Amino acid sequence: MRRFCSLLHRWVGLAMALFLVVAGLTGAVISWDHELDEWLNDHLFEAVTPGQPLPPLEVVRRVEAADPRIQVTFLPLQLEPGHNLQLGVRPRLDPATGKLFAPGYNQVFADPVSGEIRGRREWGGLSLSRENLLPFLYKLHYSLHIPDFGGKNRWGYWFMGGVALLWLLDCFVAVVLTLPAGRRKGRLDAPVGAGQAERRSWWARWSTSWKIRRGAGAYKFNFDLHRAGSLWTWSLLFLLALSSVSLNLYQEVFRPVLAAVSTLTPDPFTQRPMRPLEQPIAPHLSYAEAIAAAETAARARGWTEPAGSLFYTLQYGIYGVQFNEPGDDFGNMKVKSLYLDGQDGRILGERVPWQGTAADVFVQLQFPVHSGRILGLPGRILISLMGLAVAVLSATGVYIWWKKRRGRRRRELQQEVPVLGPA
């Protein structure tokens, strides 16, 4: 059994290593994506026009009028002082061809006072330019920028989700390998009553797995760092692996498994088939009507938070309106959401942090835990450090395998050298 676990850990670890290094290093950076993005691109984020800000919907009207090929699908309803409005946009259908326009961007930065466009970019595009660096790293983290094949746009999600599944499995295999391998030689004939001493011996042997020897050479240092580092951070590694599966394979794996063992409230996005990108569902309800309907429903529920943002999903035909106090975001478990039908404004569902079944709350926690934002600034620092730890543990695992392989190869070559006797 132990040999099987060792082989499984070795080959699964080697298969994952490069991808976990990439995910770990990018994760350490994107914990600060907003701050770093603003630092690199103040010309996109900083509002420069003095005066009274326009209503957000008026800014949307001006942005769409400036380029009829696009429509705004995400808009903040609360203005961050000193910042431009960040709008998410999607291409419209070209009536001449029946295909989507190709504007070359999906994010617009608009001046809140004049409504003028201050910048555009393709969020997540394959570019290392200053404007695209942070979005590039963010998308690299969860999809490796794997291109679409056969009209599917989730190959990158599926691939990295598969890596996360292997990682989750390996978390358990790895901890088994740190345990002492049975009783020590010479203890099989221990006298009756020696069980307590044997248990102490077992714990004493396992305690060495949690330590890093000093002055023992490069190989032993890397081995101890790999083993002890994994044990000390095991719970966090497990949570990162599990939340990675949930975020990348939510519909395919996470939700079906969770629904099989617990009760999940129906999700509006699981009740409808997702339309192809080339067949978007145009809303009959305007932005203003969707906001008004959501605010009425929110007040009926006793919610006191103002509407914070609005989005529309073209592939599902669903509006989402989020309610939160200024400064709160989705990751700190303080944002409430209502989902409306884009055709008639019916309320299709809601999401209230810390409410619902145990499974509902478990789902809500996945992104806040994965990003560390559930703990605020300390949590983000911790996740950055864990990203570096994941990269280091992966690299030390590869180093250990390489050193062992080189040692085995050296011994094999020595055995192949013929022994020459005296002439």
Secondary structure per residue as TSV (DSSP state, phi and psi in degrees):
chain	resnum	aa	ss	phi	psi
A	1	M	-	360.0	-44.4
A	2	R	H	-64.4	-39.2
A	3	R	H	-63.6	-40.5
A	4	F	H	-62.2	-44.9
A	5	C	H	-61.8	-38.6
A	6	S	H	-64.3	-44.4
A	7	L	H	-64.9	-41.6
A	8	L	H	-62.9	-45.6
A	9	H	H	-63.1	-40.9
A	10	R	H	-63.4	-52.0
A	11	W	H	-79.5	-33.9
A	12	V	H	-67.1	-41.4
A	13	G	H	-61.9	-43.5
A	14	L	H	-64.6	-38.7
A	15	A	H	-65.4	-32.5
A	16	M	H	-90.4	-21.3
A	17	A	H	-51.6	-54.3
A	18	L	H	-60.4	-42.0
A	19	F	H	-69.9	-35.3
A	20	L	H	-72.2	-32.8
A	21	V	H	-61.5	-46.8
A	22	V	H	-62.3	-47.4
A	23	A	H	-64.0	-39.6
A	24	G	H	-66.7	-47.3
A	25	L	H	-67.6	-42.1
A	26	T	H	-68.4	-35.9
A	27	G	H	-63.3	-36.8
A	28	A	H	-63.9	-31.0
A	29	V	H	-82.9	-46.6
A	30	I	H	-75.5	-4.0
A	31	S	T	-60.8	-19.5
A	32	W	T	-122.6	32.8
A	33	D	H	-61.6	-41.4
A	34	H	H	-64.8	-47.3
A	35	E	H	-64.8	-44.7
A	36	L	H	-68.1	-38.1
A	37	D	H	-63.1	-44.0
A	38	E	H	-65.5	-38.4
A	39	W	H	-64.7	-40.2
A	40	L	H	-77.1	-29.6
A	41	N	-	-131.4	56.5
A	42	D	H	-62.4	-24.7
A	43	H	H	-68.2	-21.9
A	44	L	H	-85.9	-36.8
A	45	F	H	-94.0	-31.4
A	46	E	B	-82.7	124.3
A	47	A	-	-80.9	132.6
A	48	V	-	-117.0	-12.7
A	49	T	-	-87.9	121.3
A	50	P	-	-75.3	153.9
A	51	G	S	130.4	-176.1
A	52	Q	-	-80.3	126.5
A	53	P	-	-63.7	146.5
A	54	L	-	-75.1	158.1
A	55	P	-	-60.0	140.8
A	56	P	H	-53.0	-37.3
A	57	L	H	-68.7	-28.1
A	58	E	H	-71.4	-37.8
A	59	V	H	-61.7	-42.3
A	60	V	H	-59.6	-43.9
A	61	R	H	-59.9	-42.3
A	62	R	H	-70.4	-37.1
A	63	V	H	-66.2	-43.4
A	64	E	H	-68.9	-33.1
A	65	A	H	-69.2	-30.7
A	66	A	H	-70.5	-25.0
A	67	D	-	-147.7	95.1
A	68	P	T	-65.1	-7.4
A	69	R	T	-76.6	-14.6
A	70	I	E	-119.1	160.5
A	71	Q	E	-134.0	143.7
A	72	V	E	-77.4	129.1
A	73	T	E	-117.8	-7.3
A	74	F	E	-143.4	132.9
A	75	L	E	-146.5	135.4
A	76	P	E	-75.3	143.0
A	77	L	S	-104.8	-4.3
A	78	Q	S	-118.5	127.6
A	79	L	-	-88.3	127.9
A	80	E	-	-82.0	122.3
A	81	P	T	-53.6	132.2
A	82	G	T	79.4	6.6
A	83	H	B	-120.2	148.4
A	84	N	-	-72.0	160.6
A	85	L	E	-77.9	131.8
A	86	Q	E	-100.9	113.0
A	87	L	E	-110.5	135.0
A	88	G	E	-90.4	134.3
A	89	V	E	-129.7	156.8
A	90	R	E	-134.7	152.5
A	91	P	E	-72.4	147.2
A	92	R	-	-86.7	168.4
A	93	L	B	-77.6	135.4
A	94	D	-	-80.8	113.0
A	95	P	T	-62.9	-23.0
A	96	A	T	-75.3	-33.0
A	97	T	T	-113.7	-17.5
A	98	G	S	75.6	8.6
A	99	K	S	-114.1	166.0
A	100	L	B	-72.0	142.1
A	101	F	-	-62.8	162.7
A	102	A	-	-123.6	77.1
A	103	P	-	-69.1	-20.8
A	104	G	S	85.1	11.6
A	105	Y	-	-155.5	156.7
A	106	N	S	-134.4	7.3
A	107	Q	E	-139.7	135.2
A	108	V	E	-125.7	138.7
A	109	F	E	-111.2	115.9
A	110	A	E	-118.4	139.3
A	111	D	-	-66.2	126.6
A	112	P	T	-71.7	-18.0
A	113	V	T	-93.3	-47.3
A	114	S	T	-94.4	-20.3
A	115	G	-	79.0	2.2
A	116	E	-	-73.4	148.6
A	117	I	E	-81.0	123.2
A	118	R	E	-97.6	-15.9
A	119	G	E	-178.1	157.5
A	120	R	E	-137.5	150.4
A	121	R	E	-159.1	159.9
A	122	E	-	-92.9	98.4
A	123	W	T	-62.8	124.8
A	124	G	T	85.0	8.1
A	125	G	-	-70.1	161.1
A	126	L	S	-78.8	82.5
A	127	S	-	-154.8	138.7
A	128	L	-	-106.0	19.9
A	129	S	S	-65.6	163.9
A	130	R	T	-56.9	-41.0
A	131	E	T	-71.8	-27.2
A	132	N	T	-107.0	-0.9
A	133	L	H	-60.1	-52.2
A	134	L	H	-66.5	-45.4
A	135	P	H	-59.6	-36.4
A	136	F	H	-60.7	-46.9
A	137	L	H	-66.1	-36.5
A	138	Y	H	-63.3	-47.1
A	139	K	H	-70.5	-34.5
A	140	L	H	-59.6	-36.0
A	141	H	H	-59.6	-43.5
A	142	Y	H	-107.4	-8.3
A	143	S	H	-139.6	-6.4
A	144	L	T	59.0	13.4
A	145	H	T	58.8	30.9
A	146	I	-	-65.7	127.4
A	147	P	-	-71.1	164.4
A	148	D	-	-74.7	145.3
A	149	F	B	-131.3	137.1
A	150	G	T	60.4	29.2
A	151	G	T	82.8	-4.2
A	152	K	B	-86.1	141.2
A	153	N	S	-117.1	25.9
A	154	R	-	-128.0	16.5
A	155	W	H	-60.9	-40.9
A	156	G	H	-64.3	-41.3
A	157	Y	H	-59.2	-47.3
A	158	W	H	-63.7	-42.0
A	159	F	H	-63.4	-52.4
A	160	M	H	-68.5	-27.8
A	161	G	H	-66.3	-37.9
A	162	G	H	-63.7	-41.0
A	163	V	H	-60.0	-42.0
A	164	A	H	-64.2	-37.4
A	165	L	H	-62.9	-43.9
A	166	L	H	-62.4	-40.7
A	167	W	H	-61.7	-43.6
A	168	L	H	-61.1	-44.3
A	169	L	H	-62.5	-43.6
A	170	D	H	-67.5	-24.0
A	171	C	H	-56.9	-41.0
A	172	F	H	-78.1	-39.7
A	173	V	H	-61.9	-42.9
A	174	A	H	-63.7	-41.6
A	175	V	H	-69.8	-30.6
A	176	V	H	-63.4	-39.2
A	177	L	H	-69.8	-17.8
A	178	T	T	-81.3	-14.3
A	179	L	S	-74.8	146.0
A	180	P	-	-59.2	141.0
A	181	A	-	-83.7	80.1
A	182	G	S	71.3	-164.6
A	183	R	S	-79.8	151.4
A	184	R	-	-69.6	153.8
A	185	K	T	-59.5	135.0
A	186	G	T	95.6	-4.2
A	187	R	-	-105.0	-0.3
A	188	L	T	-67.4	-25.3
A	189	D	T	-102.7	27.5
A	190	A	-	-60.9	141.3
A	191	P	-	-66.7	160.5
A	192	V	T	-59.3	137.4
A	193	G	T	95.1	-0.6
A	194	A	-	-90.1	6.4
A	195	G	H	-61.3	-41.4
A	196	Q	H	-64.8	-42.0
A	197	A	H	-64.8	-36.5
A	198	E	H	-65.4	-40.3
A	199	R	H	-64.6	-40.7
A	200	R	H	-61.2	-38.9
A	201	S	H	-64.1	-40.4
A	202	W	H	-62.3	-47.5
A	203	W	H	-65.1	-36.3
A	204	A	H	-64.0	-40.6
A	205	R	H	-68.4	-38.6
A	206	W	H	-70.3	-30.5
A	207	S	H	-61.5	-26.0
A	208	T	G	-68.4	-22.5
A	209	S	G	-68.6	-17.8
A	210	W	G	-94.4	3.0
A	211	K	-	-116.7	155.7
A	212	I	-	-113.4	119.1
A	213	R	-	-72.1	145.7
A	214	R	S	-102.2	141.6
A	215	G	S	63.9	28.2
A	216	A	S	-101.3	6.3
A	217	G	-	98.8	163.9
A	218	A	H	-64.3	-43.7
A	219	Y	H	-64.2	-50.3
A	220	K	H	-64.3	-35.5
A	221	F	H	-62.4	-46.6
A	222	N	H	-64.6	-39.0
A	223	F	H	-62.6	-47.8
A	224	D	H	-64.9	-40.0
A	225	L	H	-62.3	-41.1
A	226	H	H	-65.4	-46.5
A	227	R	H	-74.9	-52.4
A	228	A	H	-67.2	-39.6
A	229	G	H	-61.1	-38.2
A	230	S	H	-67.2	-39.1
A	231	L	H	-68.3	-45.8
A	232	W	H	-66.5	-27.3
A	233	T	T	-109.3	13.3
A	234	W	H	-56.7	-46.5
A	235	S	H	-61.5	-38.6
A	236	L	H	-72.4	-37.7
A	237	L	H	-61.9	-41.5
A	238	F	H	-62.5	-45.0
A	239	L	H	-64.3	-39.1
A	240	L	H	-65.7	-42.3
A	241	A	H	-64.8	-45.2
A	242	L	H	-63.7	-45.7
A	243	S	H	-68.2	-28.6
A	244	S	H	-64.8	-42.2
A	245	V	H	-61.4	-44.2
A	246	S	H	-64.6	-37.9
A	247	L	H	-78.8	-33.6
A	248	N	H	-92.0	-29.5
A	249	L	S	-125.3	43.6
A	250	Y	I	-62.9	-53.8
A	251	Q	I	-73.1	-35.5
A	252	E	I	-79.8	-36.8
A	253	V	I	-128.7	-55.1
A	254	F	I	-62.4	-52.7
A	255	R	H	-65.2	-45.3
A	256	P	H	-59.4	-41.4
A	257	V	H	-66.4	-44.0
A	258	L	H	-64.5	-39.7
A	259	A	H	-66.3	-26.5
A	260	A	H	-74.3	-23.3
A	261	V	H	-114.0	-7.1
A	262	S	S	-150.6	-174.9
A	263	T	-	-108.6	123.9
A	264	L	-	-113.8	135.3
A	265	T	-	-68.5	135.8
A	266	P	-	-54.6	137.8
A	267	D	-	-101.4	128.2
A	268	P	G	-53.7	-31.4
A	269	F	G	-80.7	-12.1
A	270	T	G	-96.3	-7.7
A	271	Q	S	-91.3	-9.3
A	272	R	S	-126.2	145.2
A	273	P	-	-72.7	145.3
A	274	M	-	-81.9	124.8
A	275	R	-	-76.7	152.0
A	276	P	-	-62.2	156.4
A	277	L	T	-57.5	-34.8
A	278	E	T	-79.7	-0.2
A	279	Q	S	-127.6	59.2
A	280	P	-	-67.5	153.9
A	281	I	-	-98.1	109.5
A	282	A	-	-73.9	133.5
A	283	P	-	-75.7	142.8
A	284	H	S	-89.2	-24.5
A	285	L	S	-86.8	129.8
A	286	S	-	-75.5	167.5
A	287	Y	H	-56.7	-47.8
A	288	A	H	-61.5	-41.5
A	289	E	H	-66.8	-38.3
A	290	A	H	-65.6	-42.4
A	291	I	H	-64.1	-44.6
A	292	A	H	-62.8	-43.5
A	293	A	H	-64.0	-40.5
A	294	A	H	-67.7	-41.3
A	295	E	H	-64.9	-38.2
A	296	T	H	-63.1	-44.3
A	297	A	H	-66.5	-37.0
A	298	A	H	-65.4	-43.1
A	299	R	H	-65.6	-35.2
A	300	A	H	-64.9	-26.1
A	301	R	T	-88.3	-3.2
A	302	G	T	83.0	14.6
A	303	W	-	-75.0	136.4
A	304	T	-	-107.0	-12.2
A	305	E	S	-70.9	144.3
A	306	P	-	-76.3	160.5
A	307	A	E	-65.1	128.4
A	308	G	E	-103.7	-30.4
A	309	S	E	-163.7	163.9
A	310	L	E	-136.8	138.4
A	311	F	E	-137.3	157.8
A	312	Y	E	-133.1	128.4
A	313	T	E	-98.0	110.0
A	314	L	T	-65.6	-28.7
A	315	Q	T	-83.9	-11.9
A	316	Y	T	-119.0	-19.7
A	317	G	T	71.9	36.4
A	318	I	E	-124.3	132.9
A	319	Y	E	-89.2	145.9
A	320	G	E	-128.0	129.4
A	321	V	E	-120.7	124.8
A	322	Q	E	-103.2	141.4
A	323	F	E	-119.5	125.0
A	324	N	-	-163.6	156.9
A	325	E	-	-73.8	150.7
A	326	P	T	-54.6	134.2
A	327	G	T	97.1	-19.6
A	328	D	-	-80.7	149.8
A	329	D	-	-137.6	174.6
A	330	F	G	-57.4	-32.1
A	331	G	G	-73.6	-14.5
A	332	N	G	-101.1	15.1
A	333	M	T	57.8	41.0
A	334	K	-	-127.8	5.4
A	335	V	-	-103.8	125.5
A	336	K	E	-98.7	150.6
A	337	S	E	-136.8	144.3
A	338	L	E	-121.5	142.6
A	339	Y	E	-118.5	130.4
A	340	L	E	-124.5	148.5
A	341	D	E	-69.9	129.5
A	342	G	T	-71.9	-10.0
A	343	Q	T	-93.7	-45.4
A	344	D	T	-125.4	-1.5
A	345	G	-	80.7	9.1
A	346	R	-	-62.1	142.2
A	347	I	E	-75.8	120.5
A	348	L	E	-97.8	-20.0
A	349	G	E	172.7	176.6
A	350	E	E	-148.0	161.8
A	351	R	E	-136.4	115.1
A	352	V	-	-121.3	118.9
A	353	P	T	-54.4	137.2
A	354	W	T	68.6	12.3
A	355	Q	-	-121.4	156.2
A	356	G	S	109.8	-166.5
A	357	T	-	-72.6	169.8
A	358	A	H	-58.8	-37.8
A	359	A	H	-67.5	-37.4
A	360	D	H	-60.8	-46.4
A	361	V	H	-65.3	-38.4
A	362	F	H	-60.5	-41.2
A	363	V	H	-64.7	-43.9
A	364	Q	H	-59.1	-30.9
A	365	L	T	-78.7	-14.3
A	366	Q	H	-61.9	-52.5
A	367	F	H	-68.6	-45.2
A	368	P	H	-56.5	-37.8
A	369	V	H	-71.2	-45.8
A	370	H	H	-62.2	-37.3
A	371	S	H	-87.5	-13.8
A	372	G	S	79.7	-3.0
A	373	R	G	-69.3	-15.5
A	374	I	G	-64.1	-23.7
A	375	L	G	-105.0	10.9
A	376	G	H	71.2	-146.6
A	377	L	H	-58.9	-45.4
A	378	P	H	-58.4	-37.8
A	379	G	H	-65.3	-39.5
A	380	R	H	-67.4	-38.4
A	381	I	H	-62.6	-44.2
A	382	L	H	-60.9	-42.6
A	383	I	H	-66.9	-36.9
A	384	S	H	-61.4	-44.7
A	385	L	H	-64.6	-37.3
A	386	M	H	-68.8	-33.0
A	387	G	H	-61.1	-42.9
A	388	L	H	-65.4	-38.8
A	389	A	H	-63.6	-41.7
A	390	V	H	-60.3	-43.0
A	391	A	H	-64.2	-43.5
A	392	V	H	-65.8	-44.7
A	393	L	H	-62.7	-37.8
A	394	S	H	-66.8	-43.6
A	395	A	H	-66.5	-40.9
A	396	T	H	-67.4	-32.9
A	397	G	H	-62.9	-42.4
A	398	V	H	-65.1	-40.4
A	399	Y	H	-62.2	-43.8
A	400	I	H	-61.7	-45.3
A	401	W	H	-61.1	-43.4
A	402	W	H	-63.8	-42.8
A	403	K	H	-65.5	-41.9
A	404	K	H	-65.7	-41.3
A	405	R	H	-63.8	-42.1
A	406	R	H	-65.3	-38.3
A	407	G	H	-65.1	-42.7
A	408	R	H	-63.9	-41.3
A	409	R	H	-64.2	-38.2
A	410	R	H	-64.3	-42.4
A	411	R	H	-65.3	-38.4
A	412	E	H	-63.8	-39.7
A	413	L	H	-67.1	-37.7
A	414	Q	H	-65.2	-35.4
A	415	Q	H	-71.0	-26.2
A	416	E	H	-81.4	-17.7
A	417	V	S	-71.1	123.1
A	418	P	-	-68.5	143.4
A	419	V	-	-88.6	116.1
A	420	L	-	-93.5	125.5
A	421	G	-	-84.8	-178.0
A	422	P	-	-65.9	144.4
A	423	A	-	-65.3	360.0
